[in-house]
Structures are given as structure tokens and as C-alpha cells.
Amino acid sequence: MFEGIELKANLGLVLRGEVVALKGFVERLDGLISESSDVQLVHKHLSASKIWINEGDGMNDSKTA
């Protein structure tokens, strides 16, 4: 469907679970992402509070938090 088109996109994902389980999941996810040359982790945030995902300027920055 999108063959030959190089469109950059973002994926927001919010997971809920015990802190220890989430930390383990993130470590495995980091390993998986590091194996891919096509996907880059731009931002991650672990919090016991609400997490908001906002679209807008600067969302395609290549900074990793």
C-alpha cells in the first residue's frame, strides 16, 4: 500500500502495570528497538501520574528522553 513512500510517523503507546514489570518491559523494548535500523525511540517516560500524548511542533525531534 505504501511501498516506496518514506513517510515518517510517530506511535504513541501508553501501558499500565506494576513499576517493576513496566521497567522490565521497557528494557526488552529498548533491546528490540536497538536491533532495528528503521525505528528510533524518540521519547519514553515512566510515571505513576497521568501521561498525556500531545501532537504538534517538535514531535519529530530525534531526542531520546
C-alpha positions in Angstrom: 0.0 0.0 0.0 2.7 2.5 1.0 5.6 0.9 -0.9 8.3 3.3 -2.0 6.9 6.1 0.2 9.2 7.3 3.0 6.7 8.9 5.4 7.9 9.5 8.9 5.3 8.8 11.6 5.0 8.6 15.3 3.5 5.9 17.5 2.2 6.8 21.0 1.8 3.9 23.3 0.6 4.0 27.0 0.9 0.9 29.1 -0.3 0.3 32.6 1.2 -2.1 35.1 3.4 -2.6 38.2 6.5 -0.4 38.1 8.9 -3.4 38.2 7.0 -5.1 35.3 7.0 -1.9 33.3 10.7 -1.4 33.8 11.4 -4.9 32.6 9.2 -4.5 29.6 10.9 -1.2 28.7 14.3 -2.9 28.9 13.2 -5.6 26.5 11.6 -3.0 24.2 14.8 -1.0 24.2 16.7 -4.1 23.1 14.2 -4.8 20.3 14.4 -1.2 19.1 18.2 -1.2 19.1 18.1 -4.2 16.7 16.1 -2.1 14.2 17.8 0.4 11.9 14.4 1.6 10.7 12.8 2.6 14.1 14.1 5.1 16.6 13.0 5.7 20.1 12.3 9.4 20.4 10.8 9.7 23.9 9.9 7.5 26.9 8.5 8.4 30.2 7.6 6.2 33.2 5.2 7.8 35.7 2.7 7.0 38.4 0.7 10.1 37.2 -1.3 10.6 34.1 0.6 10.7 30.9 -0.6 12.9 28.1 0.4 12.5 24.5 0.3 15.7 22.5 0.7 16.2 18.8 2.4 19.3 17.5 5.7 21.0 16.6 8.8 19.3 17.7 7.3 15.8 17.8 9.7 14.6 15.2 12.9 15.7 17.1 15.4 13.0 17.3 16.0 13.4 21.1 15.6 10.5 23.4 14.5 11.2 27.0 
